[in-house]
Amino acid sequence: MRRRSPVNSLSSDHMEKGVHKSQHSRVCVLGLLCVFFWGFLLYFHFVIIGGRSYQVDSISSDSVTSQSIPIIRPITTSRPSPVVDFDRINRVESHDVVENRDFNNAQSKNESENHDIEQSRDLDVAQPKIDKPEAVIEQKPKIDKPEAVIEQKSKNDEFRFMKAMKTIENKSDPCGGRYVYVHDLPSKFNEDMLKECRSLSKWTNMCKFTTNAGLGPPLENTEGVFSDSGWYATNQFAVDVIFSNRMKQYECLTNDSSIAAAIFVPFYAGFDIARYLWGYNISMRDAASLELVDWLQKRPEWSIMGGKDHFLVAGRITWDFRRLSEEENDWGSKLLFLPAAKNMSMLVVESSPWNANDFAIPYPTYFHPSKDAEVYAWQDRMMNLERKWLFSFAGAPRPDNPKSIRGQIIDQCKNSNVGKLLECDLGESKCHSPSSLMQMFQSSVFCLQPQGDSYTRRSAFDSMLAGCIPVFFHPGSAYAQYTWHLPKNYTKYSVFIPEDDLRKKHISIEERLSQIPQDQVKMMREEVINLIPRLIYADPRSKLESHKDAFDVSVQAIIDKVTRIRKDIIEGRNNDDFIEELSWKYALLGEGEYVGVHEWDPFFSKPKPNDGNSDSDGSAAAEAAKNSWKNEQRDHS
């Protein structure tokens, strides 16, 4: 038997060791390959696939972490806001949880935090670059209301009047765009005042004047001056109740405020302030106004336009509602200076040329027809009358007012063979007789209408009712007041003689009027008589069929005003260029005209405080209102 040599035996050992070493190396290589493979697999899954899924879908799979990731999504006005698919989010989150359950928690949390920080940086950089449509930032798991959505909702809230606007397009509805909603006010704001009618005036028992729906007692036609029906002894401050009762006959009333073109507030503001102007403190004078505003602002109708679609009527001059201070001896209430009231429209018998929330409507006359035939008959009669006086004046002097031209007018009437004067002194006077007044007006071609204690006077409307051409001496007496009811071209129906022509130039009224050609006088008289229906208030218990009376004209003007405001809101227009202290000019502008220099500027120049000239500022107007009470028993002074 051959024995192995020692050399061979050593070689064999070395070979065995080499084999073992080779096998160990292979195991190491395989292990490294496994580590590399699993590393690559994990990298592919979490970096490549995860990053791609975030780019494809705006909702990241990393949302399984406890921190919320902001998501940017644009909102456009032409399409609805995107809806979050919560089912899909849940499916994605469940899938990620299954895939990552064996992953190292610390590493996962670290990568998630880094990803959040990186994403936040991206948002900070990208967000300012986003133009309209605006971006909305949402957060999970609680999704807050985005700012753009809030703005969009707010805009829709502003347009809650769209239902009312759409009624205009319904041509089959005769009331489309003309509906009026009337607030059901507590009775203390209206009817309760009538029950205490003796307290409505310091000098006059108003109880008889609130009868017959505010028209007062019927007038007897003993002298044949009136027609047989429709004539009443109407008080010049009774518009509150006349207008409210006339509203009850309005053909387009609605109980649905969402379709209303305007909202009426039946507050007897004139009667309210009349109770407290003398002998009461400012708290009493303001009490009802403050209560009313508080009541209105709590109503859902108010929130639609903040009161800009609301209107009310006060049958007194605006200065009774514009107290300038909180001094006890200052005149009137502050109704028209209340912030909420500035949004509303207030119809008064004389408005302010420097404020935009009041509008002048005619004083009531004695004529309140219930049928169209009564109007036609009266117009025909006024057209065919013989008029023996060239001009006439009914009124009293104002000796305590050095700027008044009444003294000159009275002197010229007395010294003219073609002029007629009806003096209105205290006590018994023919000025207190509607029959005497109307008889003089019917006998005159021209009727002189200077300022009263304030700009306006009822006599202007009584004279026009008689077919007498009015002669005004200040544009604030009619032209800048009754812009809804009178033509803008004042030369069609009246004569204007500036006050300074009498005060400084001493011109002759008789000479000025006699120079007007007869054919022009005839056309002016026809225009005045044609205006009669829109200057009178029909009987509130009836409705004229063919004519629009002063009520109809006023309501339509308010509806037009509210409709313009709504259209401006829809189209994004504003009135930033509106100058309130020049408000009298805007009503006189034609289409496409702009506020500029006007011939009547000197009449309405509002002087600076303490400049020594108080002819036309607010304090002088308030003083005039106070003086008018001293002469209120002169019904036509």
Buried (B, 14 or more C-beta within 10 A) or exposed (E): EEEEEEEEEEEEEEEEEEEEEEEEEEEEEEEEEEEEEEEEEBEEEBEEEBEEBBEEEEBBBBBBBEEBBBBBBBBEEEEEBEEBEEEEBEEBBEEBEEBBEEEEEEEBEEBBEEBBEEBEEEBEEEEEEEEEEBBBBBEBEEEEEBEBBEEBEEEEEBEEBEEBBEBEEEEEBEBBBBBBBBBEBEEEBBBEBBEEBEEBBEEBEBEEBBBBBBBBEBBEEEEEBBBEBBBBBBBBBBBBBBBBBBBEBBEBBBEEBBBBBBBBBBBBBBBBBBBBBEEEEBEEBBBBBBBBBEBBEEBEBBEBBEBBBBBBBBBBBBBBBBBBEEEEEBBBBBBBBBEBBBBBBBBBBBBBBBBBBBBBBBBBBBBBBBBBEBBBBBBEEBEEBEBEBBBBBBBBBBEEBEEBBBBBBBEBBEEBEBBBBBBBEEEEBBBBBBBBBBBBBBBBBBBBBBBBBBBBBBBBBBBBBBBBBBBBBBBBBBBBBBBBBBEEEBEBBBBBBBBEBBBEEEBBBBEBBEEBEEEEBEEBBBBBBEBBBBBBBBBBBBBBEEBBBBBBBBBBBBBBBBBEBBEEBEEEEEEEEEEEEBBBBBBBEEEEEEBEEBEBEEBBEEEEEEEEEBEBBBBBBBBBBBBBBEBBBBBBB
